[in-house]
Amino acid sequence: MNHPTPRVRVRQAMLFERPVTLRLPFRFGAATVTQCPQAFVQLNVEVDGLPVQGATAELMVPKWFDKNPALTHEQNFEQLRSALRLAAAAYADAGDCASAHELSMQAGEAAIRKGLAQGLPRLAAQFGPAQMDKAVADAALRASGTGWCEGVRRGLLGDPWSRHLPLPAVNAVALRHTVGLADRLRSDEPGPDPQDGLPTTLQDAIAAYGLTHFKLKLCGVTERDIERLTAIAAVLAAHAADWQVTLDGNESFADVDSLGRFWSALREAPALQALRARTLLLEQPLPRAITLSTSLAGLGIEVPVIIDESDDHDEAFDEALALGYRGVSSKACKGLYRSLRNAADIAARPDAALLLSGEDLTCQAGLAVQQDTLLAASLGVMHIERNGHHYVDGFGIAPPEEARAFAAAHPGLYTEHGGRVHLAVRDGRLDLRSLHGPGFASAVRPSWRDLQPMSA
């Protein structure tokens, strides 16, 4: 039964950030990331006249929203800060709106237009509204005393897609562990070791977490990719049980011909037949500039090929389907309404081969990983890439009191190791039971006083 959709008005939007240093270098595509800031949003919202606070967080990863090699990482960070500032101003100026979704359509689209006018790529421009929408949803659900799954089912966000989705309150999901291009594979392999007691190689991570699902990064050079996958397949065969993988191109294949050569080489490599048989999908192999104008017909790729970085406008998924793609990623950094829309689109189609995947923007422990994981799991995603648990030491430089508060509120989702709080991965799975309380997976707030206000 639907309930009245609450009206919302953002009275104040505050932006903060916190530096994050990676414990291991994360290499994907042409980028290697060792540090970047995490953005935090705090909103004072009126929900049917009731003052409520909403909150969210997201890492500002360089060389993903805009892969222009001429830009420095700091310039990429500033692009995302600009998107956040534009969105904060637009949402605070929007006035009273009939629903959280109407606010997104009004203020979010206005912020994106301004971002595009300033030269931001659309994927970067929509980062700001995506964060505002999460925080507004948090406030709207908190005001009604309901959690994400129940509240969205009841129509409390006012979006047109939720009524077509079951949105079950999933209690557990498999973690899909990222194997970056710089990651060490075997315990006896030399390489960086932060000496923090956490796993530093693929072999060690499998032993520590009981992993069964893996995301393997590709570089777009066939010979190197085949060599790397062969080494990974040997480790998985020796140490993982009932394993499955996804492959991520991160736009690294220059054109459809190079993609075809890679898949042919994968199909013909004797040592990779088990890996190919256990591959669930291939993600965003081609650059976004050509993805939605390039057909995959004739390549003979046996697994679903999905879009991620190309999913930067509402029609992107439909355009991709017409070219032979079979799925799309859910990422909270692209917007929760984008995920709801794509999930409803898939549910409405009779093609059982279409899929929604759960991918990661290196979501950090706390609000970011909680909200992104719950969003994807509620849409039927059963294994979700989570690389923040691997590349960052728990809550990073957050005060110990903040980390312990999150652990106390979510005892199944977090665990303590060596005096520090980390994401708890048990038998390759995450426990989501504590995320279904009032609000959007947000039982605890960050320590706002310990965050750095984002510059105006």
LUMMIRO-542590 format. One record per residue (C-alpha): residue in one letter; x, y, z. Coordinates in steps of 0.2 Angstrom, whole numbers, plus 5000, padded with zeros to 4 digits. Layout:
REM LUMMIRO-542590
AXYZ/...
REM end
This chain:
REM LUMMIRO-542590
M500050005000/N500750174995/H500850315008/P500850495006/T502450554998/P503250685010/R503750855003/V505550905005/R506551065006/V508451085009/R508751225021/Q510651205022/A511951105013/M513651085020/L515150995012/F516650925020/E518150815015/R519450695023/P521050635015/V521150455012/T522850365009/L522850195001/R523750055010/L524149974992/P524250064976/F522650044965/R522950034947/F521550024934/G521550074916/A522950204914/A522850264932/T523750224948/V522950294964/T523850304981/Q522850444989/C521250544986/P519950644997/Q518250575003/A516850695001/F515450705015/V513750795013/Q512750855028/L510950925024/N509751005035/V508050965027/E506250995030/V505250845027/D503350895028/G503951035039/L504950925051/P506750965052/V507850815049/Q509650795044/G510250685030/A512050625026/T513150535014/A514950515009/E515850464993/L517750444988/M518250574974/V519250454964/P520350524950/K520450464932/W518750384932/F517450524930/D518650614918/K520150514910/N520950654901/P522750614903/A523150804903/L522350834920/T523150804936/H522350704950/E522150864960/Q521250944944/N520050784944/F519750814963/E519250994960/Q518050944946/L517150844958/R517150984971/S516451094958/A515050974955/L514650964973/R514651154976/L513451174961/A512351044967/A512351104985/A511851284979/A510451214967/Y509651104980/A509651234994/D508951364981/A507551244975/G506251284988/D504851164993/C504651014982/A503350884981/S504550734984/A506350694985/H506350634967/E505550804961/L506950894970/S508150784960/M507350824944/Q507251004947/A508851044956/G509950904951/E509650934932/A510051124935/A511651084943/I512150964929/R511751094916/K512851224925/G514251094927/L514251054908/A514251244904/Q515851254915/G516651114905/L516350964916/P516050794908/R514350734912/L514950594922/A515850714934/A514450844933/Q513150724940/F514250674955/G513650814965/P511750784962/A512050604966/Q512750644983/M511350764987/D510050634982/K510750504994/A510750635008/V508950695004/A508350515003/D509150485020/A508250625028/A506550585020/L506650405026/R507250455043/A505850575045/S504650425042/G505550305053/T505850185039/G507350105031/W507850105013/C506949955006/E505249975015/G505250165012/V505650154994/R504350014992/R503050135000/G503450274988/L504150395000/L505450454988/G504150494974/D505050404960/P504050324946/W505050154946/S504950084964/R503250014962/H503949904948/L505249824959/P505149704974/L506549784984/P506849644996/A507749675013/V509249575008/N510249515023/A511849465015/V512749484999/A514349414991/L515849524991/R516749534974/H518549564977/T519549674965/V521149624958/G521949784952/L523349784938/A524649824952/D524049694964/R525249554970/L524449384967/R525549254977/S526149264995/D527949234989/E527849374976/P528849524980/G528049694981/P527349834992/D526849775010/P526249905022/Q526549785037/D524849815044/G524349635047/L523049645033/P523149535017/T524249605003/T524049474990/L522649384981/Q523149224989/D523149295006/A521449385004/I520649224998/A521349135014/A520849285026/Y519049315019/G518449155010/L518249244994/T517249164980/H516949314968/F518349414960/K518449574948/L519949564937/K520549724929/L521149724911/C522449844903/G521849824885/V523449754878/T523049574873/E524649494876/R524849574894/D523049534898/I523149354893/E524749334903/R524049414919/L522449324918/T523349154916/A524349194932/I522749244941/A521849094935/A523148984943/V522949064960/L521049044959/A521148864954/A522348824968/H521648924982/A519748974979/A518248864980/D516848874967/W517549044961/Q516849164948/V517549314940/T517049474931/L518149564919/D518349754919/G519049844904/N518950024911/E518850084893/S520550024889/F520249944872/A520450074859/D519150004847/V518049854843/D519449764833/S520649764848/L519249704859/G518849564847/R520649514846/F520749504865/W519149394866/S519849274853/A521449254862/L520549224878/R519449094870/E520949004862/A522049004877/P522048824885/A522548884902/L521049004902/Q519648894898/A519048874916/L519149064919/R518149094903/A516848974909/R516749054926/T516649234919/L515049314923/L515149484913/L516349604904/E516249784910/Q516449934899/P517849884888/L517750024875/P518050214878/R516450304882/A516750414867/I516350274855/T515350144866/L513650204862/S513950214843/T514850054841/S514049884839/L514649724847/A513849614834/G515049484826/L516249484841/G515549324848/I515849374866/E514849234876/V514649334892/P513549494894/V514549654890/I513949794901/I514149984902/D514850084917/E515750244913/S514550264898/D513050264909/D512950454911/H511250494905/D509550424907/E509450344889/A511150264890/F510650094894/D509350084881/E510550144868/A511850014874/L510549874872/A510249914854/L512149894851/G512249724859/Y512649764877/R511749664890/G511849754906/V512349904916/S513149944933/S512350014949/K513450144957/A512850264970/C514050394963/K513050394947/G511450424956/L510250314965/Y508750354953/R509850294939/S510050134948/L508150124951/R507750164933/N508950034926/A508349904937/A506549934933/D506949934914/I507749764916/A506349694926/A505049754913/R505949664899/P505749474895/D507549444891/A508249344906/A510049374900/L510049564905/L510849604921/L511149744934/S512849724942/G513549804958/E515249894955/D516250004966/L517050184967/T518150124981/C516850154994/Q517550185011/A516950105027/G515550205034/L514150295025/A514850265008/V514950075008/Q513350055018/Q512250155006/D513050094990/T512949914995/L511149925001/L510650004986/A511349874974/A510749724985/S508949794986/L508949794967/G509349604966/V511249614964/M511949464973/H513849494972/I514549674973/E516249734970/R516949804986/N518749864984/G518849994998/H519049855011/H520649805002/Y521549964997/V521150065013/D521550025031/G519750025038/F519150205042/G520850275038/I521250435048/A519450445055/P519550465074/P519450295083/E517850345092/E516950365075/A517550195069/R517050115085/A515350195084/F515050125067/A515549955072/A514449955087/A512950005076/H513349875063/P514149735072/G513949615058/L514649725045/Y516249775054/T517549685064/E519049745073/H520849685069/G522449745077/G521449885086/R520649955070/V518949935063/H518749855046/L517349785034/A516949615040/V517049485026/R516549315032/D516449165020/G516649295006/R515049385011/L514449545020/D513149545033/L511849685029/R510549655043/S510949815052/L510749925037/H508849915037/G508550035051/P507750205049/G508550315036/F509650265021/A510950135029/S511450275041/A511250225060/V512850325064/R513550495057/P515350535054/S516250645067/W515850815058/R516950915069/D518450805063/L518150835045/Q518850975034/P517551095027/M517651095008/S518251265001/A517051374993/
REM end
